[in-house]
Amino acid sequence: MLKQQLKFKLSQKLSPQQIQLMKLIQLPTQAFEQRVKQELEDNPALDSGKEKSDEYEFEDEFKNEDQDNDSEVIETEIDVDEYLSDDEIPSYRLQANNYSKDDDEKTVPYASGTSFSQHLKTQLQTFRLKEEEMKIAEFLVGSVDESGYIRRDVPDIVDDLAFTQNVYTDEETVERIFKIVHQLDPAGVGARSLQECLLIQLKRKNETASVELAEKILEEAFDQFTKKHYKKLLAKFDITEDQLRDAIDEIEHLNPKPGGAYSGNLKPVEHVTPDFTIKIKDGELELSLNGRNAPQMHVSREYSNMLKGYKESKKKTKEQKDAVMFIKQKLDAAKWFIEAIRQRQETLFVTMSAIMHHQEEYFLSGDERDLKPMILKDIAEEIEMDVSTVSRVANSKYVDTPYGTKLIKEFFSESMKNDQGEDVSTREIKKILEITVGEEDKKKPLTDEKLSKILKDKGYPIARRTVAKYREQLDIPVARLRKEI
């Protein structure tokens, strides 16, 4: 026997408009400006900038019209009055009242000149090469990556030459052409490994005892050199510490990425636009939102006039009705977008204000050790918003502070208890760890175990594994790789 049951289930779902609002909140200033530009192009009912002052006259004029027009039969699904009375929208206009000269649009600079590949091909013209040799050389130059390396095996290059260039050659010929490519500038270009790149550069230097020793080290003990096994190097080459130090100094002055040194290979320089600015005035913090986040927007007067014309017409055709339905959709979208901008502006300011006050000590001093433990939930509870909203603001926005432009999410950190039982920020511990490593004796760098003991003595009882984790997050290598002669 079938048993029927009736169950009620309450669930929350975000509307398409709410989803779009969340996406708007997540956008940083430059991306937001592009989004506004796109919306203006897509929706003809939306205008930007200032309108003439008579926009208010039109609204009042329509309100005072003879009420006989209201007796006309107008389709119920098109409430024209709603759009003519409310959506002239001087009230929805958003003003940027904190605009300053710092908010001006800045152009993205591009490097000028020929491409890196073209720069290398031009140099090939100075060599006397046969037609086939030139094709191989140009193919090799075309395989150089941004760092200046050719990260391909010779057999693969031979195969590609046959399939793509119709050039049938052998590995010996390719190796010979490689030597020609290695004569191009910048020195080290076309290398297939870091070892080869450094050796190419050393061979171009004037021969001195230090340069010769540096070459021997790279050729015969490259692995020991990279792992900083200095005692093994001293024994292997029977040299003094001063001699080893001079050789290492020669190597350290080489360029491990020769391609990056050529200006024609540079990509556009990314310009970070701060979304907020924090200033200190008379010992107090002052927060402002970049004025470019509050554009002037309003509903198109032309579209409002179209609705007025529809209402005043005595005969309403199907074409007119279809046109008004289209206008209604565009006006709905324009009204929502303008309101969404206002909500975005308010959400950004409220969230950043709460973060600023939570980290007031840091913003007044600039010392990272003054950062308090703060997680997304702390701010979400304070401003009574969802954690995901705070995350969207923190993950993609920058704030201009007296100590430089910072990514907002950098102010968030977990908490740990010190030996006094007080909650301290993990950022504070990382800063102390960074300072400790910076002050260590580089001839005898501190191991993670020793760092853990030092931090414990300073009042931060953390395990060696935690030290290792923080060290990796700070991009600090292990003790052995921090060792210097």
BATOR-550639 format. One record per residue: x, y, z of N, C-alpha, C in turn. Coordinates in steps of 0.001 Angstrom, whole numbers, padded with zeros to 6 digits, always signed. Example, Ala and Ser with C-alpha at 12.3 -4.5 7.8 and 13.67 -1.06 7.14 Angstrom:
2
+013190-005690+007800+012300-004500+007800+013200-003300+007800+012850-002250+007080+013670-001060+007140+012900+000030+007870
REM end
This chain:
485
+000848-001193+000000+000000+000000+000000+000881+001239+000000+000577+002138-000924+001372+003362-001024+001031+004309+000111+002069+004927+000620+001869+005867+001717+002256+007258+001243+001352+008173+001339+001613+009526+000888+001939+010430+002078+002930+011278+001878+003303+012239+002917+003464+013610+002295+003134+014613+003057+003283+015993+002609+004365+016652+003444+005410+017124+002786+006511+017769+003489+006703+019187+002970+006995+020092+003901+007294+021475+003537+008790+021690+003697+009373+022311+002713+010809+022571+002749+011057+024041+002451+011771+024710+003350+012091+026124+003174+013534+026249+002694+013716+026862+001550+015063+027043+001023+015205+028451+000468+016435+028936+000493+016716+030275-000007+017489+030180-001314+017062+030962-002275+017754+031000-003552+017991+032455-003943+019169+032718-004448+019479+034069-004892+018801+034344-006224+018207+035520-006333+017608+035925-007594+018710+036310-008571+018399+036334-009870+019419+036754-010842+019991+038133-010531+019116+039043-010015+019592+040384-009669+020579+040349-008510+020316+039505-007513+021224+039391-006368+022567+038818-006794+022534+037854-007702+023770+037264-008204+024588+038324-008944+023907+039136-009760+024597+040198-010483+025184+041230-009527+024462+041527-008439+024965+042477-007445+026229+041942-006789+026238+040656-006463+027425+040057-005860+028623+040156-006809+028356+039966-008103+029434+040069-009081+029954+041502-009168+029051+042474-009058+029462+043880-009090+030329+044222-007887+029948+043718-006717+030703+043992-005492+032111+043443-005602+032257+042311-006263+033558+041657-006366+034525+042412-007281+033999+043206-008207+034856+043868-009194+035682+044993-008571+036988+045038-008858+037791+046195-008458+037452+047383-009351+037992+048551-009038+037598+049794-009699+037694+049736-011216+038841+049303-011749+039012+049308-013200+038044+048360-013894+037866+047165-013332+036936+046199-013914+035493+046710-013802+035187+047409-012700+033848+047974-012509+033554+049022-013584+034540+049859-013889+034359+050872-014928+034059+050224-016277+034734+049119-016571+034479+048400-017818+033070+047813-017827+032623+047339-016658+031269+046772-016540+030219+047856-016773+030437+049043-016230+029509+050156-016426+029477+050550-017905+030633+050622-018514+030729+050961-019935+029955+049962-020784+030105+048657-020458+029404+047614-021189+027891+047743-021034+027444+048060-019803+026003+048203-019550+025435+049394-020320+026198+050475-020405+025755+051638-021171+025612+051312-022649+026501+050449-023156+026427+050053-024558+025259+049107-024802+024980+048229-023826+023939+047209-024008+022531+047752-023765+022407+048750-022898+021084+049247-022516+020920+050706-022937+020198+050978-024029+020016+052361-024493+019174+053211-023552+018500+052567-022584+017685+053327-021633+018516+053889-020493+019799+053583-020473+020682+054028-019405+021641+055074-019954+021741+056198-019266+022645+057277-019675+023597+057615-018545+024718+058191-018913+025687+058644-017912+025884+060141-018051+026466+060774-017035+026734+062207-017076+025554+063017-016597+025632+064331-016804+024616+065244-016303+023553+065506-017352+022323+065696-016884+021232+066074-017779+020889+067540-017567+020083+068082-018483+019650+069468-018330+018692+069585-017155+018609+070792-016612+017795+071002-015415+016311+070843-015685+015868+070913-016963+014435+070811-017246+013920+069385-017131+014757+068436-016692+014281+067065-016532+013193+066999-015470+013259+067901-014486+012255+067919-013437+010943+068519-013950+011049+069447-014900+009861+070093-015429+008964+069089-016138+009612+068131-016826+008830+067130-017553+007999+066304-016594+008572+065953-015470+007852+065121-014501+006661+065886-013940+006880+067157-013548+005789+067942-012977+004705+068204-014014+005122+068446-015265+004174+068725-016332+003226+067552-016519+003800+066337-016458+002948+065175-016689+002000+064960-015514+002442+065238-014307+001601+065023-013129+000394+065952-013137+000535+067124-013766-000539+068112-013758-001433+068034-014989-001248+067001-015790-002057+066859-017005-003534+066663-016665-004379+066964-017657-005808+066739-017520-006063+065268-017227-006819+064984-016202-007053+063605-015783-007904+062815-016768-008439+063497-017824-009240+062768-018803-008440+061673-019486-007130+061909-019613-006293+060912-020266-006287+059603-019505-006517+059688-018177-006448+058486-017354-007598+057540-017639-008646+058067-018257-009799+057205-018536-009572+056318-019743-008486+056606-020449-008214+055789-021620-007897+054359-021219-008226+053443-022070-007977+052034-021791-006515+051738-022098-005744+051445-021047-004329+051106-021200-004125+049694-020671-003410+048909-021404-003209+047517-021043-002635+047415-019636-003207+046521-018817-002804+046414-017420-001371+045939-017256-000858+045167-018238+000484+044645-018070+001544+045707-018321+001130+046892-018828+002081+047973-019060+001652+049167-018224+002191+049317-017039+001854+050432-016157+002731+051618-016522+002276+052402-017483+003071+053518-017982+003255+054579-016914+002213+054810-016106+002298+055834-015058+003467+055592-014124+003700+054304-013817+004795+053966-012893+006133+054477-013413+006342+054332-014698+007632+054720-015276+007738+056221-015496+006587+056865-015769+006632+058307-016009+006722+059105-014719+006156+058595-013629+006158+059354-012382+007399+059107-011549+007876+057850-011544+008974+057525-010642+010315+057402-011329+010304+056908-012551+011581+056552-013149+012205+057627-014007+011709+058898-013880+012502+059982-014429+013821+060055-013673+013797+059634-012440+014930+059276-011603+015960+060350-011337+015560+061551-010988+016611+062372-010402+017055+061790-009066+016133+061069-008370+016476+060511-007060+017457+059359-007146+017541+058738-008329+018469+057617-008455+019854+058050-008902+019989+059315-009245+021284+059773-009738+022331+059627-008635+023451+059088-008984+024519+058888-008003+025635+059876-008276+026031+060614-007267+027095+061600-007404+028366+061092-006751+029506+061397-007349+030799+061053-006763+031300+062268-006000+030980+062343-004689+031305+063546-003941+032699+063523-003329+033452+062451-003573+034819+062400-003039+035838+062331-004157+035502+062903-005280+036409+062866-006438+037616+063753-006190+038757+063294-006598+039973+064097-006506+040801+063864-007746+041863+064639-007911+042703+064483-009096+043364+063110-009143+043452+062441-007976+044043+061102-007936+043148+060063-008590+041859+060418-008821+040916+059468-009397+040928+059478-010910+041724+060351-011521+041756+060439-012979+042192+059121-013589+041653+058850-014784+042038+057629-015499+043509+057687-015869+044204+056627-015634+045626+056565-015973+045800+055566-017110+046596+055921-018074+046816+055033-019207+047800+053949-018832+047668+052800-019492+048580+051688-019255+049763+051823-020194+050981+051983-019666+052142+052170-020543+052546+050874-021221+052948+050974-022460+053451+049827-023207+054897+050083-023599+055674+049037-023618+057052+049177-024076+057050+049339-025587+057894+050225-026062+057955+050460-027498+059108+049668-028103+059165+049663-029423+060278+048982-030089+059859+047677-030716+060825+047002-031317+060533+045733-031971+060385+044626-030951+059817+043506-031393+059649+042368-030500+061006+041720-030225+061058+040949-029173+062298+040269-028798+062743+039326-029915+061772+038592-030476+062086+037643-031538+062656+038364-032762+062046+039505-033128+062523+040262-034276+063917+040832-034022+064156+041235-032785+065472+041758-032390+066553+040692-032616+066243+039450-032278+067210+038361-032461+067381+038016-033933+066276+038005-034681+066360+037676-036112+067187+038708-036871+067075+039956-036462+067868+041010-037108+069364+040754-036940+069742+040258-035739+071155+039984-035487+071680+038829-036349+070775+037913-036709+071195+036767-037523+071716+037202-038893+071258+038381-039348+071675+038858-040659+073169+039183-040713+073813+039308-039560+075250+039630-039532+076117+038387-039719+075475+037204-039750+076220+035950-039938+076047+035462-041374+077094+034865-041906+077008+034279-043237+076484+032851-043120+075209+032699-043389+074565+031391-043266+073929+030999-044583+073960+029715-044865+073265+029206-046033+071762+029295-045789+070987+029153-046859+069534+029290-046756+068957+028332-045715+069383+027072-045761+068855+026087-044813+069306+026405-043392+070541+026843-043230+071053+027192-041901+070280+028382-041325+069964+029351-042205+069203+030517-041747+067803+030100-041286+067186+029166-041994+065858+028684-041593+065917+028017-040219+066964+027227-039995+067117+026564-038692+067346+027602-037601+068213+028594-037884+068511+029634-036893+067261+030436-036559+066475+030791-037580+065245+031556-037328+064229+030723-036554+064199+029420-036836+063292+028545-036090+063684+028497-034612+064998+028397-034348+065484+028373-032967+065152+029689-032267+065388+030801-032954+065094+032114-032371+063595+032246-032079+062778+031699-032975+061332+031736-032756+060876+030872-031598+061748+029961-031147+061408+029074-030023+061852+029639-028678+062511+030798-028693+062979+031415-027440+061784+031916-026638+061719+031570-025353+060596+032011-024523+060882+033374-023894+059961+033836-023047+060063+035171-022461+061316+035345-021616+061791+034268-021022+062977+034358-020161+064273+034295-020965+064165+033954-022253+065358+033880-023091+065857+032471-023327+065082+031458-022908+065505+030063-023023+064816+029356-024194+065449+028294-024684+064820+027363-025624+064658+026047-024877+063493+025830-024372+063257+024674-023488+062747+023481-024297+063544+023045-025273+063148+021926-026117+064358+021044-026375+064111+019765-026507+065190+018825-026817+065530+018890-028297+066806+018654-028611+067270+018717-029999+066517+017741-030902+066285+016475-030508+065526+015563-031380+064142+016102-031734+063472+016740-030766+062145+017316-031032+062253+018460-032036+063309+019251-031907+063517+020370-032833+063739+019845-034248+064526+018788-034381+064778+018184-035693+063471+017722-036331+062625+017074-035534+061331+016593-036041+060434+017755-036469+060375+018802-035649+059519+019947-035962+059987+020667-037221+061288+020748-037402+061815+021385-038615+061345+020641-039862+061316+019325-039768+060884+018525-040909+059386+018683-041169+058582+018646-040118+057130+018675-040276+056592+020069-040575+057144+021092-039942+056582+022444-040070+057328+023335-041054+058642+023108-041219+059433+023981-042099+059913+023286-043365+059637+022005-043450+060101+021207-044595+061630+021267-044725+062294+021307-043555+063754+021333-043497+064220+020020-042878+064934+019219-043652+065401+017927-043167+066874+018048-042791+067135+017899-041504+068490+018084-041000+068776+017033-039939+069929+017171-039254+070271+016215-038196+070631+016962-036921+070806+016206-035831+071063+016808-034530+072395+017558-034509+073391+017041-035214+074705+017679-035231+074634+019082-035836+073862+019227-036901+073706+020539-037541+072979+021511-036615+071930+021021-035958+071172+021873-035032+072068+022342-033886+072899+021447-033367+073816+021816-032291+074789+022905-032770+075225+022807-034012+076140+023802-034561+075458+025174-034676+074181+025176-035088+073430+026433-035206+073127+027004-033821+072957+026113-032834+072745+026568-031453+073914+027462-031013+075136+027075-031385+076316+027854-030991+076292+029253-031606+075709+029366-032791+075569+030684-033418+074541+031523-032664+073421+030901-032326+072376+031608-031569+072924+032098-030226+073815+031296-029622+074385+031678-028327+075325+032872-028417+075642+033303-029634+076477+034496-029812+075643+035774-029882+074326+035624-029904+073441+036787-029993+073348+037497-028655+072906+038738-028719+072656+039526-027501+071163+039532-027203+070806+039541-025911+071653+039598-024716+072360+038269-024447+073496+038359-023779+074306+037178-023488+073495+036148-022709+073586+034903-023158+072872+033819-022492+071589+033431-023173+071153+034217-024180+069904+033915-024862+070051+032616-025657+068975+031848-025724+068974+030588-026464+069500+029411-025668+069817+029626-024396+070302+028530-023560+069179+027539-023301+069569+026280-023040+068568+025252-022778+068435+024916-021300+069285+025527-020481+069226+025305-019040+069884+026487-018350+069655+026606-017059+070285+027674-016285+071800+027521-016306+072270+026308-016185+073709+026056-016199+074335+026560-017496+073729+026211-018641+074259+026639-019929+074176+028161-020070+073096+028740-019596+072908+030189-019678+074023+030938-018941+074332+030497-017731+075373+031155-016932+076755+030955-017550+077001+029776-018090+078298+029497-018708+078511+030349-019963+077466+030533-020752+077569+031376-021953+077988+032794-021561+077404+033293-020492+077737+034652-020051+079153+034746-019501+079573+033724-018760+080927+033735-018190+081987+033711-019288+081724+032962-020350+082705+032831-021430+082903+034150-022183+081976+035083-022034+082116+036385-022678+082895+037384-021807+083129+037028-020557+083838+037921-019649+085347+037845-019877+086048+038879-019451+087506+038848-019489+088011+037752-018565+088959+036999-019028+089445+035868-018239+090262+036364-017034+089754+036027-015869+090455+036294-014604+090424+035010-013802+091153+034983-012703+091177+033786-011861+089776+033481-011320+089041+034522-010971+087690+034328-010414+086730+033798-011475+086848+034332-012698+085964+033889-013784+086269+032437-014149+087554+032086-014233+087932+030710-014560+087429+029737-013503+087555+030128-012228+087071+029265-011145+085551+029141-011208+084871+030230-011508+083408+030202-011614+082975+029233-012715+083691+029240-013852+083381+028319-014936+083565+026869-014502+084656+026597-013802+084919+025223-013349+083830+024756-012383+083412+025666-011504+082366+025308-010537+081068+024961-011263+080675+025786-012239+079427+025531-012967+079506+024280-013829+080674+024007-014399+080829+022847-015274+080969+021547-014506+081689+021578-013380+082034+020342-012687+081270+020105-011387+080668+021157-010830+080001+020986-009528+078749+021858-009437+077967+021884-010507+076789+022755-010544+075780+022368-009466+075559+021081-009259+074585+020625-008271+075023+021024-006862+076289+020863-006552+076795+021256-005234+076709+022766-005033+076937+023528-006125+076847+024986-006036+075419+025427-005736+074437+024861-006456+073043+025267-006248+072540+024891-004856+073098+023836-004291+072682+023413-002948+073541+024049-001854+074471+024915-002284+075331+025661-001363+076147+024746-000445+076642+023683-000993+077553+022810-000244+078972+023386-000354+079209+024477+000329+080461+025224+000180+081683+024449+000672+081510+023670+001723+082653+022887+002236+083126+021879+001194+082183+021268+000480+082539+020305-000558+083245+020999-001717+082810+022229-002029+083452+022981-003106+084882+023370-002721+085078+023764-001459+086421+024138-000982+087374+022947-001098+086858+021764-000736+087702+020560-000773+087937+020092-002210+086899+020151-003035+086990+019644-004404+088005+020434-005237+087996+021755-005087+088866+022587-005920+090114+023084-005166+090204+022673-003882+091364+023035-003061+091612+024549-003114+090612+025300-002704+090686+026762-002740+090355+027332-001370+090622+028624-001203+090322+029303+000054+088897+029850+000017+088415+030274+001166+087073+030858+001225+087008+032150+000419+088084+032943+000432+088104+034193-000332+088001+033914-001831+088710+032891-002290+088645+032539-003707+087237+032076-004103+086623+031271-003228+085268+030791-003501+084288+031954-003478+084459+032866-002535+083576+034023-002437+083656+034876-003705+084851+035094-004231+085016+035891-005455+084374+035211-006657+084513+033872-006738+083903+033132-007845+082380+033196-007770+081844+033039-006570+080395+033098-006376+079882+034494-006715+080676+035517-006368+080294+036892-006675+080177+037089-008191+081079+036490-008958+081010+036571-010416+079718+035935-010932+079355+034793-010377+078141+034085-010814+076886+034863-010443+076876+035432-009241+075682+036141-008774+075403+037401-009572+076411+037917-010271+076205+039119-011078+075762+038780-012506+075549+037508-012792+075051+037102-014109+073529+037212-014138+072964+037195-015329+071510+037325-015479+070885+035966-015769+070128+035407-014826+069526+034085-015051+068367+034120-016039+067860+035321-016371+066759+035448-017336+067117+036522-018360+067965+036203-019307+068416+037220-020272+067297+037813-021106+066230+037070-021326+065120+037598-022122+064412+038748-021443+064370+038722-020105+063667+039766-019366+064365+041107-019423+065629+041125-019830+066394+042376-019860+066105+043189-021105+065420+042586-022113+065178+043302-023365+063843+044031-023311+063880+045352-023446+062678+046168-023269+061590+045836-024265+061960+045402-025472+060961+045085-026481+060135+043874-026120+060585+043122-025097+059869+041920-024690+058931+042174-023519+058905+043416-023042+058092+043718-021873+056610+043704-022224+055824+043259-021279+054385+043282-021434+053874+044616-020900+052594+044955-021163+052057+046176-020586+052220+046163-019071+052604+047307-018531+052795+047397-017088+051432+047514-016430+051151+046621-015508+049852+046635-014857+049771+047797-013877+048712+048549-013971+048509+049682-013060+047419+049323-012055+047753+049299-010798+046791+048979-009749+046112+050264-009304+044797+050296-009420+044032+051457-008969+043461+051173-007587+043895+051904-006562+043336+051677-005220+041836+051957-005213+041080+051081-004580+039633+051261-004476+039272+052167-003301+040174+052233-002314+039970+053077-001139+041252+053852-000844+041094+054909-000055+042251+055656+000427+042077+055900+001916+043121+055612+002676+043111+055898+004107+044196+056928+004390+043808+058032+004997+044747+059092+005370+044668+059339+006878+045749+059893+007398+045783+060256+008822+045725+061767+008921+044680+062285+009545+044538+063723+009738+044317+064015+011216+045258+064793+011773+045188+065135+013203+045081+063896+014084+045831+062858+013718+045852+061641+014515+044640+060754+014343+043758+061088+013423+042551+060292+013180+042591+059717+011768+042004+058535+011610+041952+057891+010304+040779+058422+009496+041031+058642+008221+039989+059136+007321+039920+058226+006101+038741+057655+005857+038542+056704+004762+037737+057349+003645+038164+057127+002399+037388+057592+001255+037364+056497+000191+036267+056451-000538+036103+055491-001631+036478+056187-002932+037250+055516-003771+037629+056084-005056+036388+056575-005797+036401+057850-006187+035230+058449-006819+034789+057752-008081+035692+056987-008723+035333+056287-009948+034386+055122-009679+034146+054820-008410+033185+053778-008044+031768+054340-007922+031594+055655-008132+030273+056277-008004+029961+057111-009242+029765+056466-010383+029491+057218-011611+028099+057848-011592+027918+058930-012362+026614+059559-012491+025798+058781-013522+024671+058245-013080+023836+057430-013958+022381+057885-013844+021651+057826-014957+020224+058143-014924+019525+057455-016099+018208+057403-015984+017413+056803-017055+017296+057788-018204+017400+057295-019429+017365+058132-020619+016053+058916-020719+016172+060226-020918+014991+061075-021091+014242+060696-022368+015007+060281-023370+014396+059915-024644+013420+058749-024470+013819+057776-023628+012933+056629-023403+011698+057030-022613+011852+057970-021695+010692+058466-020947+009724+059176-021890+010258+059930-022843+009409+060616-023813+008643+059626-024685+009278+058491-024979+008593+057459-025762+007361+056956-025022+007488+056767-023705+006355+056310-022908+005260+057369-022851+005693+058618-022751+004715+059702-022720+003919+059737-024023+004632+059560-025117+003962+059548-026415+002988+058399-026530+003333+057259-025962+002448+056086-026004+001161+056366-025235+001297+057030-024061+000115+057273-023244-000812+058304-023889-000202+059281-024569-000995+060350-025158-001697+059912-026448-001193+058865-027085-001821+058432-028335-003170+057791-028063-004184+058141-028916-005540+057632-028703-005685+056205-029217-004980+055888-030302-005038+054538-030854-003706+053855-030618-003778+052701-030030-002557+051978-029689-002475+050698-030519-001505+050674-031397-001346+049534-032279-000529+048445-031594-000542+047276-032214+000244+046161-031670+001732+046498-031707+002164+047194-032765+003576+047579-032855+003973+048496-031715+003059+049444-031360+003335+050349-030244+003444+049586-028924+002520+048624-028773+002540+047844-027536+003840+047048-027410+004288+046435-028512+005544+045682-028493+006725+046590-028168+006682+047793-028736+007768+048742-028478+007788+049150-027017+006609+049369-026434+006537+049775-025031+006998+048643-024113+006690+047401-024473+007156+046273-023678+008689+046218-023689+009275+046495-024850+010744+046537-024959+011301+047660-024077+010654+048841-024157+011106+049985-023348+011009+049657-021865+009899+048990-021483+009692+048632-020078+010824+047737-019567+011217+046759-020381+012313+045857-019977+013619+046618-019797+013899+047535-020711+015136+048310-020617+015124+049254-019424+013956+049829-019143+013856+050724-017984+014004+049950-016681+013437+048744-016631+013608+047893-015440+015091+047599-015210+015776+047250-016300+017198+046928-016188+018009+048153-015767+017659+049319-016319+018378+050547-015966+018158+050904-014506+016896+050793-014069+016575+051103-012673+017335+050177-011729+017361+048878-012063+018070+047935-011193+019566+048234-011171+020148+048529-012319+021594+048746-012386+021996+049971-011570+021209+051032-011654+021516+052246-010884+021439+051961-009384+020421+051210-008994+020285+050858-007571+021411+049924-007137+021821+049020-008018+022909+048092-007698+024219+048849-007480+024457+049889-008272+025657+050709-008085+025648+051351-006709+024460+051858-006316+024353+052484-004994+024623+051466-003886+024062+050268-004011+024278+049237-002995+025740+048798-002959+026359+048697-004131+027776+048323-004184+028628+049362-003459+028360+050625-003756+029117+051718-003140+028981+051659-001612+027776+051468-001148+027527+051425+000301+028203+050207+000940+028099+049047+000276+028698+047818+000817+030213+047944+000918+030844+048482-000123+032299+048648-000100+032726+049552+001050+032044+050672+001197+032455+051641+002215+032255+051094+003627+031106+050472+003861+030813+049926+005194+031814+048835+005566+032119+047960+004612+033050+046858+004874+034454+047372+005169+034950+048275+004321+036304+048791+004521+036399+049619+005793+035340+050318+006133+035328+051110+007362+035481+050204+008577+034781+049074+008567+034882+048132+009683+036296+047549+009770+036892+047227+008620+038256+046699+008604+039233+047738+009138+039064+048991+008714+039963+050069+009147+039919+050255+010664+038728+050254+011232+038614+050457+012674+039118+049245+013452+038950+048056+012876+039456+046851+013550+040982+046863+013595+041605+047383+012545+043070+047418+012453+043592+048849+012642+042921+049609+013484+043276+051028+013669+044730+051213+014093+045210+050377+015005+046593+050512+015478+047590+050372+014339+047342+049416+013444+048252+049226+012312+048227+050430+011382+047037+050922+011037+046939+052032+010097+047531+053324+010656+047622+053413+011966+048246+054591+012574+049765+054453+012658+050260+053216+012796+051698+053003+012977+052407+052475+011732+051709+051653+010946+052333+051028+009781+053160+049803+010135+053228+049438+011404+053994+048277+011860+053113+047033+011788+053526+046048+010984+052711+044842+010816+052531+044072+012122+053411+044330+013075+053256+043652+014371+052052+044185+015151+051479+045286+014683+050278+045845+015316+048993+045307+014709+049114+044442+013695+047918+043846+013096+047261+042893+014089+045963+043032+014259+045217+042166+015176+044694+040948+014418+044460+039856+015129+043814+038700+014473+042462+039138+013923+042156+038775+012713+040891+039182+012092+040541+038184+010998+039365+037611+011096+038888+036705+010058+037632+037302+009428+037227+036750+008305+036083+037292+007575+034825+037354+008442+034679+036353+009285+033487+036281+010128+033407+037467+011088+034553+037937+011575+034567+039076+012503+033932+040304+011860+034337+040593+010637+033811+041769+009948+032361+041542+009529+032046+040327+009070+030679+040020+008645+029681+040229+009786+030049+039799+010984+029167+039973+012142+029032+041439+012523+030116+042180+012384+030093+043595+012764+029196+044419+011843+029219+044135+010549+028420+044920+009603+027109+044223+009239+026883+043042+009853+025651+042277+009655+025430+041925+008183+026477+041409+007582+026394+040918+006211+026950+039508+006153+026783+038867+005012+027263+037502+004850+028784+037472+004703+029396+036371+005158+030847+036211+005048+031296+036286+003590+030483+035733+002674+030854+035739+001258+030940+037157+000705+030107+038063+001228+030150+039461+000787+031453+040114+001211+031853+039885+002440+033115+040429+002940+034282+039856+002137+034207+038579+001817+035260+037931+001039+035407+038575-000335+034264+038908-000956+034314+039525-002285+034980+040898-002243+034756+041621-001164+035388+042934-001019+036885+042775-000756+037250+041829+000096+038638+041697+000544+039564+041090-000503+039055+040184-001313+039939+039416-002195+040394+040165-003439+039721+041214-003813+040037+041836-005100+040240+043344-005034+040243+043914-003840+040317+045361-003712+041629+045788-003052+042050+047009-003400+043272+047579-002850+042952+048863-002102+043761+049157-001097+043601+050400-000343+044936+051138-000319+044872+052429-000590+046057+053279-000564+046229+053794+000864+047327+053422+001512+047590+053802+002888+048845+054675+002939+049118+055318+004069+050360+056093+004194+051610+055229+004048+051441+053902+004037+052590+052983+003982+052611+052198+002676+051863+052668+001677+051842+051999+000385+050465+051432+000067+050322+050933-001161+049052+050346-001596+049027+048869-001209+047989+048473-000485+047899+047110+000052+046649+046395-000463+046793+045086-000645+045641+044244-000946+044894+044004+000361+043595+044251+000361+042827+044242+001616+042882+042899+002329+042925+041809+001563+042914+040495+002216+044167+040270+003058+045216+041088+002840+046438+040950+003628+046233+041325+005094+045153+042042+005393+044902+042458+006777+044201+041376+007588+043817+040282+006920+043144+039181+007602+044166+038123+008002+044003+037561+009179+044898+036500+009638+044222+035745+010777+044679+034509+010957+044187+033701+012076+044853+034175+013367+044367+033679+014463+044942+034061+015755+045627+032874+016416+046631+033189+017217+047296+032203+018061+047490+032832+019429+047599+031990+020430+047788+032518+021780+049268+032560+022120+049694+033674+022722+051082+033764+023173+051204+033169+024568+052391+033286+025161+052582+032658+026472+051806+033364+027575+051233+034531+027248+050403+035248+028229+048922+034896+028080+048627+034025+027114+047239+033650+026880+046476+034645+026034+047191+035624+025430+046546+036637+024607+046505+036184+023145+045447+036584+022461+045344+036278+021038+046231+037226+020245+047096+036666+019420+047952+037484+018566+047770+037028+017124+048012+037935+016193+047853+037622+014774+049003+036766+014272+048687+035831+013390+049754+035041+012766+050640+035944+011905+050090+037065+011427+050897+038027+010678+051980+038625+011563+051651+038852+012823+052632+039380+013778+053775+038385+013959+053418+037101+014083+054441+036065+014259+055307+035963+013000+054688+036022+011826+055448+035949+010577+056418+037115+010456+055982+038302+010881+056851+039470+010797+058070+039296+011699+057852+038777+012902+058968+038546+013823+059898+037471+013267+059323+036440+012649+060120+035389+012017+060977+035978+010889+060369+036851+010090+061084+037481+008977+062238+038338+009488+062011+039088+010553+063053+039943+011141+064179+039091+011708+063816+037997+012371+064812+037101+012978+065725+036503+011915+065128+036050+010809+065926+035480+009717+066818+036555+009098+066284+037769+008979+067064+038853+008395+068275+039235+009219+068213+038996+010531+069305+039381+011430+070249+038226+011741+069999+037043+011191+070822+035881+011510+072219+035986+010894+073127+035201+011391+074475+035100+010835+074392+034206+009598+074620+034790+008413+074440+034045+007175+075471+032926+007006+076547+032981+007790+077516+031881+007729+076984+030664+008475+076097+030941+009439+075469+029864+010204+073976+030153+010324+073226+030030+009242+071791+030344+009292+071034+029440+010250+069962+029984+010792+069173+029284+011807+068269+028217+011185+068275+027049+011771+067374+025983+011332+065975+026264+011856+064981+025544+011326+063604+025719+011797+063486+025409+013280+064263+024435+013759+064230+024073+015176+064716+025236+016024+065804+025883+015577+066344+027011+016330+065416+028223+016261+064797+028413+015100+063846+029515+014959+062650+029319+015888+062198+028061+015989+061087+027749+016881+061435+028086+018329+062659+027777+018741+063100+028062+020113+063184+029572+020361+063701+030315+019362+063812+031772+019512+062431+032404+019647+061489+031958+018819+060131+032491+018896+059480+032145+020232+059775+030961+020733+059238+030565+022032+059784+031457+023133+061080+031787+023044+061700+032685+024027+061099+034093+023958+060625+034474+022764+060009+035798+022596+058540+035805+023019+058025+034646+023406+056646+034585+023882+055661+033997+022908+056177+033342+021843+055290+032754+020835+055575+031261+020731+054898+030448+021507+055161+028997+021527+054577+028292+020307+055356+028205+019222+054890+027512+018023+055863+026386+017666+055333+025335+017097+056123+024148+016786+057011+024368+015563+058004+023485+015410+058929+023577+014288+058188+023472+012956+057178+022581+012881+056423+022417+011642+055685+023702+011270+055198+024411+012288+054510+025685+012039+055490+026732+011534+056702+026724+012095+057753+027634+011627+058045+027359+010154+058161+026091+009805+058445+025709+008415+057326+026187+007487+056084+026069+007937+054946+026501+007123+054980+028019+006902+055208+028773+007988+055267+030229+007868+056451+030663+007007+057577+029966+007155+058766+030303+006373+058500+030132+004879+057812+029055+004519+057473+028803+003119+056502+029855+002593+055543+030253+003447+054591+031289+003039+055287+032632+002812+056390+032861+003506+057163+034090+003350+058228+033971+002259+058261+032833+001568+059253+032569+000512+060681+032653+001045+060888+032173+002251+062224+032114+002842+062747+030693+002672+063891+030511+002006+064413+029153+001790+064891+028510+003092+065179+027224+003045+065680+026513+004225+067057+027052+004595+067504+026725+005794+068763+027273+006315+069939+027021+005374+070023+025823+004832+071162+025457+003975+071267+026373+002761+070117+026777+002210+070127+027633+001020+070273+029111+001364+070238+029430+002649+070473+030838+003052+071934+031072+003431+072703+030009+003365+074091+030104+003808+074940+030905+002819+075809+031742+003364+076742+032551+002556+078155+032359+003087+079123+032593+002188+080539+032458+002588+080999+033729+003289
REM end
